[in-house]
Amino acid sequence: MSFIDDALAKFIDEGNPNCAIHDPDPEPFLFKLEGSDHLGDGIYEILANHQRTAEWKHRDLAAELLRWAVIFNEELGLGVSEIALRVDWLSCFRLGHFRSGHNGFGLKGEIAINERYLHQREPWQVLGTILHELLHAWQEEHGKPGKPPYHNKQFRNKALKYGLFIDEDGVTQYLPESTFKELLKRYGVQMPAQAPATQRRKGNSKLKKWSCACKVNVRVAIADFKARCLKCNDLFKRAD
C-alpha cells in the first residue's frame, strides 16, 4: 500500500460527505515549487510549512498531493513555478479545478481537489486530476489558454503526450500504456489496464443542455424551452 492509499484511507474513515453539505472552515494547502524566482516566495513557504505541521484533517493527504505535484512538475518538465493547492468542498459538478490568475488571497495558480468525492475515487484517479489541473497551470504559464471550458487543442495535445485523452469538455480517459501510468507504477501506485473515463459530475441540477446548429449550448430548467439562436437562426434542441 502506497502513502497516498494510507492518506486517502484516513479521509475515508471520516465518513461519506453529502453533496449538500457546506464546509464552514475550508483549509487550503499552498506551496511554492522549487526553482521559481518569482516574488512572494516567503508567503508560499510559510503557508506550506503551516499546512505540513498544523493539526488538520487533510495534513497527510495534502502533503502527499504536494509531493505528487512536484513529481509531475519535475519528471514531465512542466516548468510550473507557482501553485496554490487545496483540498476543499467544491461544486457538485467538479472533481477539481484550476483558477486562472490570482485567487482571493492574491496567490497564483490555485489547484483544488474536491473533498466531497475523495471517498469514491482510487488514488490513481485523484492523481490523474492533479495532473489534469497541473496541465492547466502549465498552459497558463507557458502556453495559450483557450476559451471556456479551456480544453483547447494545445491543452489536449499536451495531455495526450502523457497518456491523458481529454475531450473539449474536460472528460479524461487514460491510454493503456502511457508516461502517466509508468510514472505511477515507478512510485508504487497501480492503475487498472483499462482505466475508466473520469466524467464530469452531474450532481442534482435541474438544468438541461440545449444546443443549436452552430453548437451554441445553453442550460435551462424549462422543460418546454423554445428559443432561436440569433447567430444561426436555428431552434435550440435538447442535447442531453
MARKOLVEX-139759 format. One record per residue: residue in one letter; x, y, z of N, C-alpha, C in turn. Coordinates in steps of 0.02 Angstrom, whole numbers, plus 50000, padded with zeros to 5 digits. Layout:
! MARKOLVEX-139759
AXYZXYZXYZ
...
//
This chain:
! MARKOLVEX-139759
M500434994050000500005000050000500445006250000
S500315010949955500715016949950500495022050002
F500895027350008500735032550056500075035850041
I499935036749976499305040049959498705035749977
D498785029049974498245024649997498105025750071
D498635026350110498555027550182498215034250194
A498435039350157498155046050167497415046150149
L497235042850093496535042650074496125038450123
A496425033150149496075028950198495895033050260
K496345037450281496205041650339495605046150325
F495565048450262494995052750245494345048650242
I494385042650214493795038450207493495037050276
D493915036250326493665034750394493245040350422
E493295046350393492905051950419492185051850394
G492025047150349491325046550329491215048650257
N490585047950236490385049250168490065056250164
P490405061150132490125067850129489515068250084
N489035072350102488435073450062488535079550019
C488285079349958488395084749910488095091349935
A487585090949978487265097050001487615100250060
I488095096750090488435099450149488925104850129
H488945110150166489435115550154489945115550211
D490575115450194491105115550244491215122750267
P491075124450329491145131450352491865133550363
D492325128850361493015130550377493505127450327
P493485129650263493945126850213494665128050232
E495095123050218495785123550238496235122550177
P496465127950145496865127250085497575124950100
F497865121250053498565119250059498945122450003
L499435126650018499785130549967500525129249971
F500855129749914501565128549914501905132349858
K502545132949862502955136149810503405130749781
L503345129549716503755124549685504485126849681
E504945122249692505645123949692505865126449623
G506355130949623506635133349561506315139749537
S505805142349572505485148449550505855154549576
D505895159649534506215165949555505705171549560
H505065169649563504545174749568504525177749638
L504255183949642504155187049707503615183149745
G503635183549811503125180249851503345173549878
D503995171749870504235165449896504085164649970
G504145170150009504065169750081503385167350101
I502845170250073502175168450094502005161250073
Y502225159150014502105152249993502455147350040
E503065148950058503445144450102503135144150171
I502925149850198502615149950264501975145950265
L501555146850214500925143250211501035135750203
A501535133950162501685126750153501905123650218
N502345126950254502575124350318502005123750368
H501565128750367500985128450412500555122450398
Q500415121150333499975115650316500295108850329
R500955108550327501305102250340501325100650415
T501275105650458501365104550529500725105450570
A500235109050544499625110350582499215103850590
E498845103450644498405097750656497745098950621
W497685096450560497055097150523496925090650485
K496315089550466496105082950442496435080750377
H496675085350336496965083450272497715084450269
R498045084950327498765086350326499155081050287
D499045074750301499425069450267499235069050193
L498595069650178498375069250109498655075150069
A498605081150096498845087050061499595086550049
A499965084050099500685083350091500845078450034
E500445073050029500565068149976500385070949907
L499845074749904499655077949840500185082949819
L500455086649867501015091249852501605087349825
R501765081749857502335077649834502235075649761
W501635073649744501495071449676501485077349627
A501255083049649501275088949605501995090449586
V502445089949634503155091149621503445085649575
I503245079349587503475073849545503255075049472
F502615076549462502375077849394502745083749363
N502815089049401503125095149375503845093749353
E504225089949394504925088749379505015083249328
E504675077649336504765071849292504515073349221
L503985077349215503705078849150503955085449122
G504365088949160504655095149136504145100549122
L503635101149165503105106049153503325113249166
G503795114249211504035120949224503525125449256
V503075122649296502585126749333502915129549394
S502865136049405503255139249458502855140749521
E502225142849514501825144649573501165141049572
I501025137549627500415133749634500135134649704
A499485135449710499135135349774498675129249773
L498855124049809498495117749807498065117049869
R497425115649860496985114849918496525108749909
V496325105949965495815100749968495215104050001
D494665104449964494105108549987493455106149958
W492905108749986492245107249959492125111749898
L492005108549841491875112149779491165110649755
S490995113549700490345112149668490265104649657
C489645102349658489495095349645489705093249575
F489805098049531489955096649461490695095749447
R491125096549497491845096549485492205091349527
L492705088149496493165083849534493765087949557
G493895093449523494435097949540494395104049496
H494815108949509494835114749465495515118149465
F495635122049413496205126549411495925133549403
R496155138249445495915145149442496445149349406
S496255152149351496715156449313496855162849350
G497475165349345497655171649378497735170749452
H497515175949490497585175949563496925173949596
N496985170449653496385168949692496245174649741
G495775173449786495575178749833496115180749882
F496635176649889497205178349932497765181649893
G497655182749828498175185749787498715180849766
L498565174249771499035169049753498875166249684
K499395164549647499315162049579499195154549578
G498895152449522498875145349505498515140949555
E497915142749577497565138649625497325132149593
I497525126549622497265119949604496885117249664
A496285114849652495875112249707495635105249689
I495625100849739495345094149733494705093949774
N494165091449744493515091549776493495086249831
E493455088549893493445084149951492855079449951
R492285081749926491675077849932491695071249893
Y492145070649844492175064549804492785060249818
L493205062149864493815058349877493665051149898
H493135050149936492985043549962492765038749906
Q492565041549848492315037349793492865035649742
R493455038349750493955037949697494585034149719
E494885030749670495505027249683496085032249683
P496645030549716497215035149718497445037349649
W497475032849600497705034749533497235039749500
Q496585039449517496115044149488496215051149517
V496345051549582496485058049613497125061049582
L497625056849571498245059249542498145061249469
G497685057849434497515059949366497215066849365
T496795068449415496515075149420497055080249435
I497525078549479498085083049494498465084749429
L498625079649390498995080849328498575084949279
H497945083449273497495087249229497525094649246
E497455096249311497455103249332498145106349325
L498675102449337499345105049327499475106949254
L499165103249209499235104949138498895111649122
H498355113149158498065119849151498565125149176
A498895123549232499395128249259499975129149210
W500185123549179500715123949128500495128549071
Q499875127649047499645131748990499575139049010
E499365140249071499305147149095499985150649093
E500515146949111501175149949117501575149749052
H501475144549011501915143548954501545143148887
G500885142548888500515141648826500005147048814
K499465145048780498925149648763498255146448781
P498015147948841497365145048862496805147148815
G496335142548806495765143948763495195146948801
K494615147248769494015149748800493675144148839
P493205145848884492865140648922492585135348874
P492635128848892492885126048955493645124948957
Y494035128348916494765128848922495155122748901
H494845117948867495215112048844495325112548769
N495735117348749495855118448678496345113248649
K496495113848585496915108948552497605108448584
Q497905114148601498565114048632498555110248698
F498045111448738497985107948802497895100548792
R497455098648745497315091548734497915087848706
N498285091148662498895088048635499425087048689
K499485091948734499965091348789499775085548834
A499135084948850498895079648893498995072848860
L498865072348795498935066048759499655063648760
K500125068248761500835066548764500995062248825
Y500625063248879500755059448941500255053848951
G499785053048905499325047448909498625049148933
L498465055548937497795057748957497425060048894
F496905056548876496495058348819495905062548845
I495915069048832495425073648861495025076948806
D494365076848812493955080048760493855087448777
E493485090848734493405098148741493035100048805
D492635095448832492265096748894492645094748956
G493245091948948493655090249005493595083049029
V493185078948995493135071849014493795068548998
T494085065149046494755062349040494735054749035
Q495065052048983495175044948977495935043648977
Y496125037548994496825036049004497045030448956
L497585031748919497845026748873498125020848913
P498055014648887498285008748924499035008648938
E499435011548892500155012148903500335019448897
S500625022348949500745029548947501285031548996
T501545037448987502025040349034501715041049103
F501085043149106500735043949169500705037349207
K500515031949173500455025349205501125022849228
E501645023649187502315021349205502585025249264
L502435031749267502675035849323502335033749387
L501695032449386501345030049445501635023349468
K501735018849421502005012249437502695012749470
R503105017249445503785018049472503765020249544
Y503245024049563503185026549631502685022449673
G502495016649648502105012049689501355012849688
V501085016449638500365017249631500135013549569
Q499675008849578499425004749523498785007649495
M498695006749429498055008449397497855002749352
P497205001749340496984996049300497204996449227
A497224990649194497424990449124496934994349081
Q496294993749096495784997649061495475002549110
A495755008449113495525013449162494895016849138
P494385017449180493765020849160493875028249151
A493455031249110493505038549099493295042249161
T493595048049172493405052449226492885057249200
Q492265056349221491715060449196491605066549239
R491325071749208491105077449248490515075349290
R490505077749352489945076149396489325080149377
K488755076649375488135080049356487755082749415
G487875079949475487535082449534486785081649529
N486425086149562485695085749562485375091749526
S485745094749482485495100649447484905098949403
K484415103449399483835102549356483955105849287
L484525109049279484675112249216484825106949163
K484545107849103484655103249047484995107148990
K485415103448954485785106748900485395106548835
W485385112448801485065113148736485585115948688
S485575113648626486065115848576485725117748511
C486065122148474485815124148408486275121248355
A486145122848292486535120148236487265122348237
C487405128348263488095130748264488445128948330
K488145124348368488445121448428488485126348487
V488065131448488488005135548548487595131648598
N487835131248660487495127348712487225131948766
V486625130448790486335133948846486035128748893
R485985130548957485685126049006485105129649040
V484525126649038483925129649068483535124249105
A483105126349151482695121649189481985121249163
I481855124149104481185124149075481115118149029
A480595114049042480515107849004480315109148932
D479935114448920479705115848851480055122148824
F480705122448835481115128148814481065129248738
K480885135348718480835137048647481205143548635
A481755143048599482155148948584482535147748519
R482725153148486483075152748423483745156248430
C484275153148404484945156148405484975162048357
L485205167748380485255173648337485825173148288
K486285168348298486865167648254486695163248193
C486385157448206486235152848150485485152348135
N485075155548176484345155848167484025148948177
D484385144348209484115137648221483795137348290
L483255133348296482945132248360483395127948404
F483415129448469483805125348515483445118748525
K483845113348529483575106548539483925103348599
R483575098948634483865095548691484485091648670
A485025092448708485665089248692485835083648740
D485495083048796485625077648843484985075648879
//
